[in-house]
Structure formats: C-alpha cells, structure tokens
Amino acid sequence: LRGHSDYVRSVAWNHDGSLLASGSYDNTVKLWDPKTMEEKGTLRGHSDYVRSVAWNHDGSLLASGSYDNTVKLWDPKTM
C-alpha cells in the first residue's frame, strides 16, 4: 500500500479485518480497505510523528499516539 510520504511506524487491523490503519512519520493516520487495497481516508491533526495506532474492541474508535505528546481518538464512521 502506498500513500504515506514518510516511514510507517505502526499498523493495526480493526476487529473484523475490514479496515487497516497505518500511522506514519508524515504526521498522519491513513485508513485502508484491504480488499481493494485503496486508501479510504487520511486523518490529520498530529503535529509530530504518529508512533502508534490501535482500535478498540468493536472497531468504533481508533486511537493514535504521537511524538507531539497527544493521543487522539478518531471515529472511522465520520470520515
């Protein structure tokens, strides 16, 4: 999958495998459809590298942690 402009630091599948999240040193989180291998959207809001991404148990929230000393919670349905 290509789309980030810098190193990918973290990836995580959602609960049913329908989405893959990737966090990058380009300060963004991207969501991917693994069946089509297409980018579904880009989450912007961090001001430094995204170090980690993780889904909650039912896939309704995605957390991203960054070197900007913040954790952000994202709702994939609002993309």
Legacy VTK file of the C-alpha trace (Angstrom):
# vtk DataFile Version 3.0
C-alpha trace
ASCII
DATASET POLYDATA
POINTS 79 float
0.000 0.000 0.000
1.429 3.348 -0.992
0.257 6.713 0.238
2.346 7.931 3.142
5.144 10.376 2.388
7.428 9.100 5.176
8.110 5.952 7.227
5.161 3.924 8.517
5.637 3.318 12.224
2.510 1.344 13.171
-0.350 -0.630 11.614
-3.473 -2.174 13.140
-6.453 -4.152 11.811
-9.938 -3.349 13.048
-11.989 -6.069 14.779
-13.401 -7.676 11.629
-10.484 -7.086 9.263
-12.405 -4.661 7.065
-10.069 -1.714 7.732
-6.359 -1.317 8.250
-4.981 1.791 9.963
-1.421 2.992 9.464
0.419 5.673 11.421
3.364 7.453 9.866
6.237 9.828 10.373
4.366 12.112 7.933
2.161 13.011 10.973
-0.935 11.292 9.556
-3.041 8.194 10.052
-4.442 6.524 6.963
-7.294 4.042 6.692
-7.165 1.349 4.041
-9.595 -1.141 2.555
-7.616 -4.408 2.479
-9.874 -5.987 -0.151
-9.425 -3.256 -2.747
-6.061 -2.010 -1.396
-7.424 1.534 -1.677
-6.933 4.382 0.751
-10.224 5.231 2.469
-9.065 8.462 4.084
-6.388 10.410 5.898
-6.661 11.579 9.499
-4.767 14.798 10.159
-4.311 16.513 13.499
-0.965 15.480 14.930
1.901 17.974 14.759
4.649 15.336 15.002
5.282 11.700 14.066
2.469 9.210 14.695
4.040 6.463 16.755
1.144 4.062 17.308
-2.390 3.208 16.228
-4.858 0.855 17.927
-8.542 0.009 17.532
-10.943 -0.521 20.412
-12.677 -3.908 20.777
-15.551 -3.256 18.338
-13.774 -1.038 15.808
-15.841 2.042 16.604
-12.825 4.104 17.697
-9.234 4.339 16.575
-6.576 5.769 18.877
-3.351 7.310 17.621
-0.368 8.280 19.735
2.190 10.808 18.602
5.533 12.315 19.489
3.571 15.588 19.868
2.624 14.172 23.307
-1.044 13.639 22.429
-3.383 10.726 21.947
-6.244 11.321 19.551
-9.456 9.308 19.262
-10.997 9.010 15.818
-14.417 7.772 14.721
-13.940 5.986 11.383
-17.622 6.446 10.532
-17.182 10.218 10.276
-14.555 10.037 7.572
LINES 1 80
79 0 1 2 3 4 5 6 7 8 9 10 11 12 13 14 15 16 17 18 19 20 21 22 23 24 25 26 27 28 29 30 31 32 33 34 35 36 37 38 39 40 41 42 43 44 45 46 47 48 49 50 51 52 53 54 55 56 57 58 59 60 61 62 63 64 65 66 67 68 69 70 71 72 73 74 75 76 77 78
